[in-house]
């Protein structure tokens, strides 16, 4: 990978024409396209090592798509089946090395503001000046749990899905809250490991075939085409799907209802509150778990951006990832343009759109390109 030389003057901020914040799949795809266009840029990643966001996922996690649909542009993944989370992490690290992308690991973006027509970015490694910023961290930064979780009895063990690794963390009867893909997979694993398990929440539907079968190999190209080209902001069907996805999540892919039933997972209603320290469903059923796993999603963190990027309701203002703040872009958001936008399969389509948008927003006062030193 390239090493970008830091300004020799300690009191002078370093200047870089374009800064990408986030060094996972979205940031690397954006970097690939900028490099292809001959742009000067740097990728900042808060993690110590490229791919660490994947390495921290639970032990049994596998992607829903085979290598062909799990690869980034320009360099296919070399694995034989559905990649594990560690294989995905190692692939991202190798991808950055293969294309010599200028990634700075262990550098956190702390504050983004403007200084005239230039962005001023305060990081854990110093200050940067730049003309363009691409925030490629997606929308999954802060784990969410309901406020009433604080009222649960202290003897109930609670953890968010982001902290779940394997069933060894679970005690006794388990309640998994959130019936989407993560919740269904964790509930299934808990039940198969011998825990009496409840799964609370609305069923989001399921893909009507097994992704490991021959039929799936035939159908997958059609599904990918639908997810990238048909179910988009440009079609009535896509706009309807966007409301459903943002409100209720995506349908189950690998895990089926029949798998949950066969494993003995008990479905219960939405967890709506707490009574005498115990979780209560919306229809009044009181549960007595020893462990609760919150698979209740994440929310984005824009609090470090000292610019008007959200509306009065806290929602990001961006048209297909293009902010009203000239020179500011976002990549990897849920349904940024299509169902596939927040997935590996949809990133390149959105990155290429951002490249076209950048070409229409010329730099008014160009920041000088940095000198580079070979690794």
C-alpha positions in Angstrom: 0.0 0.0 0.0 1.1 3.6 -0.6 2.4 5.7 2.3 1.3 9.3 2.0 3.9 11.7 3.3 2.9 14.0 6.1 3.7 17.7 5.8 7.1 18.5 7.3 5.8 21.6 9.0 4.4 20.5 12.4 2.1 23.5 12.6 0.8 23.3 9.1 -2.2 21.0 8.3 -1.6 18.4 5.6 -3.4 19.0 2.4 -5.0 16.2 0.4 -7.4 16.8 -2.5 -9.9 14.0 -1.5 -10.3 12.1 1.8 -12.3 8.9 2.2 -13.4 8.2 5.7 -13.8 4.5 6.3 -11.5 1.7 5.1 -13.9 -1.2 4.8 -15.6 -2.4 1.6 -17.2 1.0 0.8 -14.1 3.0 1.3 -12.0 0.6 -0.8 -14.4 0.6 -3.7 -14.4 4.4 -3.7 -10.6 4.4 -3.5 -10.5 2.0 -6.5 -12.6 4.3 -8.6 -10.7 7.4 -7.6 -7.4 5.7 -8.3 -8.7 4.5 -11.7 -9.5 8.2 -12.5 -6.0 9.3 -11.5 -7.2 11.3 -8.5 -5.1 12.0 -5.4 -6.7 10.8 -2.2 -6.2 9.0 1.1 -8.4 6.5 3.0 -8.7 6.9 6.8 -9.8 3.9 8.8 -10.3 4.0 12.5 -9.6 0.2 12.8 -6.0 -0.9 13.5 -6.1 -3.3 10.5 -8.1 -3.3 7.3 -11.0 -5.8 7.6 -11.2 -5.5 11.4 -14.9 -4.6 11.2 -15.5 -8.1 9.7 -13.1 -9.9 12.1 -15.2 -8.6 15.0 -18.4 -10.3 13.8 -19.7 -13.5 15.3 -17.7 -16.7 14.8 -20.1 -18.6 12.5 -21.0 -15.7 10.3 -20.9 -16.4 6.5 -21.8 -14.1 3.7 -25.1 -14.7 1.8 -23.4 -14.6 -1.6 -20.8 -16.8 -3.3 -17.4 -15.2 -4.2 -18.6 -13.9 -7.6 -21.0 -11.6 -5.8 -18.9 -11.0 -2.7 -15.9 -9.4 -4.6 -15.0 -5.8 -5.1 -14.4 -4.4 -8.6 -11.2 -5.3 -10.4 -10.0 -8.3 -8.3 -12.1 -11.4 -7.6 -12.1 -13.2 -4.3 -10.4 -16.6 -4.4 -12.5 -18.8 -2.1 -14.5 -21.8 -3.0 -17.8 -21.2 -1.2 -19.7 -18.6 0.7 -17.0 -16.6 2.4 -16.6 -16.6 6.2 -16.3 -13.3 8.0 -12.5 -13.8 8.4 -12.1 -14.7 4.7 -13.9 -11.4 3.9 -11.7 -9.5 6.2 -8.5 -11.0 4.8 -9.7 -10.3 1.2 -10.3 -6.6 2.0 -6.8 -6.4 3.4 -5.3 -8.1 0.3 -7.4 -6.0 -2.0 -6.0 -2.7 -0.6 -2.5 -4.2 -0.9 -3.1 -5.5 -4.4 -4.1 -2.0 -5.7 -1.7 -0.2 -3.5 -4.5 1.9 -2.1 -3.3 4.7 0.3 -5.0 3.6 3.5 -4.1 5.0 6.9 -5.2 2.5 9.5 -5.8 3.5 13.1 -6.7 7.1 12.2 -10.1 8.2 13.5 -12.0 11.2 12.0 -13.0 13.4 15.0 -14.5 16.5 13.5 -15.4 17.8 10.0 -16.0 21.5 9.4 -15.4 24.1 6.7 -12.7 26.7 6.4 -14.0 28.9 3.5 -14.3 26.6 0.5 -12.1 23.9 2.0 -13.0 21.1 4.4 -11.1 21.0 7.7 -10.8 17.5 9.1 -9.6 16.9 12.6 -8.3 13.4 13.1 -6.5 11.4 15.8 -3.3 11.8 13.8 -3.6 15.6 13.1 -5.5 18.0 10.9 -6.2 17.7 7.2 -7.4 20.2 4.6 -9.3 18.8 1.6 -11.6 19.7 -1.2 -13.7 16.6 -1.1 -14.8 14.2 1.6 -16.4 10.8 1.0 -17.9 9.3 4.2 -17.9 5.6 3.5 -18.7 4.3 7.0 -22.3 3.3 6.1 -25.1 3.8 8.5 -24.2 1.2 11.1 -22.0 2.9 13.7 -23.9 3.0 17.0 -25.7 -0.1 18.4 -29.3 0.5 19.3 -31.2 -0.9 22.2 -34.5 0.3 23.5 -34.5 2.7 26.5 -36.4 0.3 28.6 -33.5 -2.1 28.6 -32.1 -0.1 31.5 -35.1 -1.2 33.6 -34.4 -5.0 33.2 -33.3 -6.9 36.3 -29.5 -6.7 36.7 -29.2 -10.5 36.8 -30.3 -10.7 33.2 -27.3 -10.7 30.9 -27.6 -8.3 28.0 -25.5 -8.0 24.9 -26.0 -6.4 21.5 -25.4 -8.5 18.4 -22.3 -6.4 17.7 -20.8 -7.9 20.9 -22.0 -11.5 20.2 -19.3 -14.0 19.2 -20.6 -17.5 20.0 -23.0 -19.4 22.3 -20.4 -19.6 25.1 -21.5 -16.0 26.0 -25.1 -17.2 26.6 -26.5 -18.3 30.0 -29.7 -20.3 30.5 -32.8 -19.3 28.6 -32.1 -16.9 25.8 -34.3 -14.1 24.4 -33.2 -12.8 21.0 -34.9 -9.5 20.2 -35.2 -8.7 16.6 -36.2 -11.3 14.0 -34.2 -10.1 11.0 -31.3 -12.0 9.5 -28.9 -11.5 12.5 -31.5 -12.3 15.0 -32.7 -15.4 13.2 -29.1 -16.7 12.8 -28.2 -16.1 16.4 -31.4 -17.6 17.7 -30.9 -20.7 15.6 -27.3 -21.0 16.9 -28.4 -20.6 20.5 -31.1 -23.2 20.2 -28.8 -25.7 18.4 -26.3 -25.3 21.2 -28.8 -26.4 23.8 -30.4 -23.1 25.0 -34.1 -22.7 25.4 -34.6 -19.8 23.0 -37.2 -17.2 22.2 -37.1 -15.0 19.2 -39.1 -11.8 19.5 -40.2 -9.5 16.7 -42.1 -9.3 13.5 -41.2 -11.8 10.8 -39.7 -9.9 7.8 -40.4 -12.6 5.2 -37.9 -14.8 3.6 -36.2 -15.6 0.3 -38.2 -18.5 -1.2 -35.2 -20.8 -2.0 -32.1 -22.1 -0.3 -29.1 -20.1 -1.3 -26.8 -23.2 -1.3 -28.8 -25.1 -3.9 -28.4 -25.4 -7.7 -31.7 -23.5 -8.1 -30.1 -20.6 -6.3 -27.2 -20.5 -8.8 -29.7 -20.2 -11.6 -31.8 -17.5 -9.8 -29.0 -15.5 -8.2 -28.2 -13.4 -11.4 -31.8 -12.5 -11.7 -32.1 -11.6 -8.0 -28.9 -9.4 -8.2 -30.3 -7.7 -11.3 -33.5 -6.9 -9.5 -31.7 -5.7 -6.4 -29.4 -3.4 -8.3 -31.4 -2.2 -11.4 -35.1 -2.7 -10.7 -35.7 -2.1 -7.0 -34.3 1.4 -7.1 -35.4 5.0 -6.3 -36.3 5.4 -10.0 -39.1 2.8 -10.0 -42.5 2.8 -8.2 -41.7 -0.8 -7.1 -38.4 0.3 -5.7 -39.7 3.2 -3.8 -42.3 1.0 -2.2 -39.6 -1.5 -1.3 -37.5 1.3 0.2 -40.2 2.1 2.7 -40.5 -1.5 3.7 -36.7 -2.1 4.0 -36.1 1.0 6.0 -39.1 0.2 8.3 -38.9 -3.5 8.7 -35.5 -4.7 7.4 -34.7 -7.2 4.6 -36.2 -10.7 4.3 -34.4 -13.7 5.8 -31.9 -15.1 3.4 -30.1 -18.2 4.8 -32.2 -19.0 7.8 -35.8 -20.1 7.2 -38.8 -20.3 9.5 -38.8 -24.0 9.2 -35.2 -24.1 10.5 -36.2 -22.1 13.6 -39.2 -24.4 14.2 -37.1 -27.5 13.8 -34.5 -26.2 16.2 -37.2 -25.5 18.8 -37.0 -21.7 18.7 -40.2 -20.2 20.1 -41.5 -17.1 18.3 -43.0 -14.4 20.5 -44.3 -10.9 19.7 -42.5 -7.6 19.7 -40.8 -6.9 23.0 -42.6 -3.7 24.1 -41.4 -3.0 27.7 -40.5 -4.2 31.1 -42.6 -5.4 34.1 -41.0 -6.1 37.4 -37.6 -6.3 35.7 -38.7 -8.8 33.1 -39.3 -8.2 29.3 -42.9 -8.0 28.2 -44.3 -8.6 24.7 -46.7 -6.2 23.0 -49.6 -8.6 23.8 -48.7 -8.8 27.5 -46.7 -12.0 27.7 -44.0 -11.8 30.4 -40.8 -13.7 29.7 -38.0 -14.8 32.1 -34.8 -15.1 30.1 -31.3 -15.3 31.7 -29.7 -13.7 28.6 -31.0 -11.2 26.1 -29.3 -10.6 22.8 -30.4 -7.3 21.2 -30.5 -7.7 17.4 -32.1 -4.3 17.2 -29.8 -2.7 14.6 -27.7 0.4 14.5 -28.0 4.1 13.8 -25.6 6.3 12.0 -23.3 8.8 13.8 -23.2 12.3 12.2 -22.5 14.1 15.5 -18.9 14.7 14.6 -19.8 16.5 11.4 -20.0 20.2 12.1 -22.1 21.0 9.0 -25.8 21.0 8.3 -26.1 17.4 6.9 -29.3 16.3 8.7 -32.8 17.7 8.7 -35.0 18.6 11.7 -35.8 14.9 12.2 -32.1 13.9 12.3 -32.3 12.3 8.8 -29.4 12.6 6.5 -29.9 15.1 3.6 -28.3 13.5 0.5 -29.5 12.7 -3.0 -28.1 9.3 -3.9 -25.2 10.1 -1.5 -24.5 13.6 -2.8 -24.9 16.1 0.1 -26.1 19.7 -0.4 -22.8 20.6 1.1 -20.7 20.9 -2.1 -17.8 18.4 -2.1 -19.3 16.1 0.6 -20.5 12.6 -0.4 -21.7 9.4 1.3 -21.4 5.8 0.3 -22.7 2.5 1.7 -26.1 3.9 3.0 -29.1 1.6 3.3 -31.1 2.0 0.0 -28.9 4.9 -1.1 -30.2 4.1 -4.6 -31.2 0.5 -4.7 -31.9 -2.5 -2.4 -28.3 -3.6 -2.9 -26.8 -0.2 -2.0 -25.6 -1.1 1.5 -24.4 -4.5 0.4 -21.1 -5.5 -1.3 -23.0 -6.0 -4.6 -24.3 -2.5 -4.7 -21.3 -0.4 -3.7 -19.7 -0.1 -7.1 -22.8 1.2 -8.8 -23.1 3.9 -6.2 -19.4 4.7 -6.2 -19.5 5.2 -10.0 -22.5 7.6 -9.6 -20.5 9.6 -7.1 -17.6 9.8 -9.5 -19.9 11.4 -12.1 -21.3 13.7 -9.5 -17.8 14.8 -8.5 -17.0 15.6 -12.1 -19.9 18.1 -12.1 -18.6 19.8 -9.0 -15.2 21.2 -9.9 -12.9 22.4 -7.2 -13.0 26.1 -6.7 -9.7 26.4 -4.9 -7.8 23.2 -5.5 -5.8 21.8 -2.6 -2.4 20.7 -3.7 -1.8 17.0 -4.2 0.4 15.3 -1.6 3.9 14.0 -2.3 4.0 10.2 -2.2 6.6 7.8 -1.0 6.6 4.1 -2.0 6.0 1.6 0.7 
